[in-house]
Amino acid sequence: MTDNARARKLADRIQVVVAETLDRRIKDPRLGFVTITDARVTGDLREATVFYTVYGDDEERAASAAALESAKGVLRSEVGRQTGVRFTPTLAFVPDALPDNARTIEDLLDKARAKDAEVREVSTGKTYAGDADPYRKPDDEGYEEDAAEAAEAAEATGAAGAAGRAGGDDDTDDTDGAAAK
């Protein structure tokens, strides 16, 4: 088995070789505007998957897929010649789903923008249900009274906690004292 770094390097090289060969040597008229987006190689370097996109409609995509399948032998021999590996990986061409995913994301973003505009339109001229600033400030009425009540509550809680820590249990003191004597 090989390491992943070698497989990644080989995949990058295969991507470049296939793209250059499609551009320079393959003259199939069915081949449309093809972009090689990615290549992946298995860990044993025996199989390579080449991802591509085609600019155009479904008919042009199908024609380009057929052209890539017919040029697979030429592309594989060129990959073997330029990479110099002992076993040239078999090539599998897979249409990349990236443009479809991007189109779906764009549609979702457009829907979100429309909902935001709708909410913005509905909220125009409206006011908050309560005050615009729900927090009390020192200049508000009753602020000093609330602050004094909070301070008294904190003092009462603090005094009770300190008394509990200072007093202790008599049972534990007697056993410790008896063991010490």
C-alpha positions in Angstrom: 0.0 0.0 0.0 1.1 3.5 -0.6 0.7 6.6 1.5 -2.1 9.2 0.8 0.4 11.9 -0.1 1.7 9.8 -3.1 -1.9 9.1 -4.2 -2.8 12.8 -4.0 0.3 13.8 -6.0 -0.6 11.2 -8.6 -4.2 12.4 -8.7 -3.1 16.0 -9.2 -0.7 15.0 -12.0 -3.5 12.9 -13.7 -5.8 15.9 -13.6 -3.2 18.1 -15.3 -2.3 15.5 -17.9 -5.9 14.7 -18.8 -6.8 18.4 -19.1 -3.8 19.1 -21.3 -4.3 16.1 -23.5 -8.0 16.9 -24.0 -7.0 20.4 -25.0 -4.1 19.5 -27.4 -4.6 16.0 -28.7 -8.2 15.0 -28.6 -10.0 16.4 -31.7 -13.4 14.7 -31.2 -16.2 17.0 -32.5 -18.5 15.7 -29.8 -16.2 17.0 -27.1 -17.8 20.2 -25.8 -16.3 22.8 -23.4 -15.1 20.3 -20.8 -13.4 21.3 -17.6 -11.5 18.7 -15.5 -12.4 19.7 -11.9 -10.8 17.0 -9.8 -9.1 13.6 -9.9 -8.9 10.9 -7.2 -6.8 7.8 -7.1 -7.4 4.7 -4.9 -4.8 3.9 -2.2 -3.3 1.1 -4.4 -2.9 3.5 -7.3 -4.8 1.1 -9.6 -7.9 3.2 -10.3 -8.4 6.9 -11.0 -11.7 8.8 -11.0 -11.6 12.0 -13.1 -14.4 14.5 -12.4 -15.5 16.9 -15.1 -18.0 19.5 -16.0 -19.4 20.5 -19.3 -20.7 23.9 -20.2 -24.0 23.5 -22.1 -27.2 21.6 -22.0 -28.0 17.9 -21.4 -27.4 16.9 -25.0 -23.9 18.5 -25.0 -23.1 16.8 -21.7 -24.1 13.4 -23.1 -22.0 13.9 -26.2 -19.0 15.0 -24.2 -19.4 11.9 -21.9 -19.4 9.7 -25.0 -16.3 11.5 -26.4 -14.5 11.0 -23.1 -15.3 7.3 -23.0 -14.0 6.8 -26.6 -10.8 8.8 -25.8 -10.2 6.9 -22.5 -7.5 4.7 -24.1 -5.5 7.6 -25.5 -5.8 9.5 -22.2 -4.7 6.5 -20.2 -1.6 5.9 -22.4 -0.7 9.6 -22.1 -1.1 9.4 -18.3 1.2 6.4 -18.2 3.8 8.0 -20.4 3.9 11.3 -18.4 3.6 9.9 -14.8 6.1 7.0 -15.1 4.4 4.7 -12.6 4.7 0.9 -12.9 1.0 0.4 -13.4 -1.0 3.0 -15.2 -4.3 3.5 -13.3 -7.6 2.8 -15.2 -9.6 6.0 -15.8 -13.2 6.5 -14.9 -14.9 9.8 -15.9 -17.7 11.0 -13.6 -19.7 14.2 -14.2 -19.1 16.6 -11.3 -22.2 17.5 -9.3 -20.6 20.8 -8.2 -22.5 23.1 -10.7 -25.9 21.5 -9.7 -25.1 21.9 -6.0 -24.1 25.5 -6.7 -27.3 26.2 -8.5 -29.3 24.7 -5.7 -27.5 26.9 -3.1 -28.1 30.0 -5.3 -31.8 29.1 -5.4 -31.9 28.7 -1.6 -30.1 32.0 -1.1 -32.6 33.8 -3.5 -35.5 32.4 -1.5 -33.8 33.6 1.8 -33.3 37.1 0.3 -37.0 37.2 -0.8 -38.1 36.2 2.7 -35.8 38.8 4.3 -37.2 41.5 2.0 -40.8 40.4 2.9 -40.0 40.6 6.6 -38.3 44.0 6.1 -41.4 45.3 4.2 -43.8 44.1 6.9 -41.7 45.6 9.7 -41.4 49.0 8.2 -43.1 51.6 10.4 -43.7 49.1 13.3 -42.5 49.5 16.8 -41.2 47.1 19.5 -43.7 45.3 21.6 -42.1 46.7 24.8 -39.6 49.4 25.2 -36.9 49.8 22.6 -34.3 49.3 25.4 -35.6 46.7 28.0 -32.7 47.3 30.5 -33.0 49.6 33.5 -30.7 52.5 33.8 -29.6 54.5 36.9 -31.8 57.5 36.0 -35.0 55.4 35.8 -37.6 55.5 38.6 -37.2 52.7 41.2 -33.7 51.9 40.2 -32.3 52.7 43.6 -35.0 50.7 45.4 -34.2 47.6 43.3 -30.5 48.0 43.8 -31.0 48.3 47.6 -33.1 45.1 47.7 -30.5 43.2 45.7 -27.8 44.3 48.1 -29.8 43.2 51.1 -30.5 39.8 49.6 -26.8 39.4 48.9 -25.8 40.3 52.4 -28.4 37.9 53.9 -27.2 35.0 51.7 -23.5 35.8 52.5 -24.1 36.0 56.3 -25.9 32.7 56.4 -23.2 31.0 54.4 -20.4 32.4 56.6 -22.2 31.2 59.8 -22.6 27.7 58.4 -18.9 27.5 57.6 -17.7 28.9 61.0 -20.0 26.8 63.3 -19.3 23.3 62.1 -20.7 20.0 63.5 -20.2 19.1 67.1 -20.0 15.4 66.3 -17.0 15.7 64.1 -15.2 17.9 66.6 -15.7 15.4 69.4 -14.4 12.4 67.4 -11.4 14.4 66.3 -10.8 15.6 69.8 -11.1 12.0 71.3 -8.8 10.6 68.7 -6.2 13.3 69.5 -6.3 12.7 73.3 
